[in-house]
Amino acid sequence: QVQLVESGGGLVQPGGSLRLSCAASGSSRDLSDMGWYRQAPGNQRELVARITSGSNTHYADSVKGRFTISRDNIMNTVYLQMNSLKPEDTAVYYCYAERAWAPRYIYWGQGTQVTVSS
């Protein structure tokens, strides 16, 4: 069973930066795509960014140019560098990882709060 442990959330002023980390137990060969979702109060969970095992990336339009996702396959860790943060980025951010073999299965982290406020 893969476990995902997140860190790096917190309170930041508008325009500031935060870096989220998500460390996965087990081998990187067990996982294909990894990434981040977020959920604000009253909203549905939405995909923020994802990265394949080959480091191809995809971003939500709302974060393009501000957020960067990266992955260390040796450390089995995915990162989300968030710059130029806006109040609307406030949410609980959830790391996820997809199992590399069938049947499809998604592992989730416990979530980390990001609050952007002055």
Secondary structure as UniProt FT lines:
FT   STRAND          4..7
FT   STRAND          10..12
FT   TURN            14..15
FT   STRAND          18..24
FT   HELIX           28..30
FT   STRAND          31..39
FT   TURN            41..42
FT   STRAND          46..51
FT   TURN            53..54
FT   STRAND          57..59
FT   TURN            61..66
FT   STRAND          67..72
FT   TURN            73..76
FT   STRAND          77..82
FT   HELIX           87..89
FT   STRAND          91..99
FT   STRAND          106..108
FT   STRAND          112..116
//
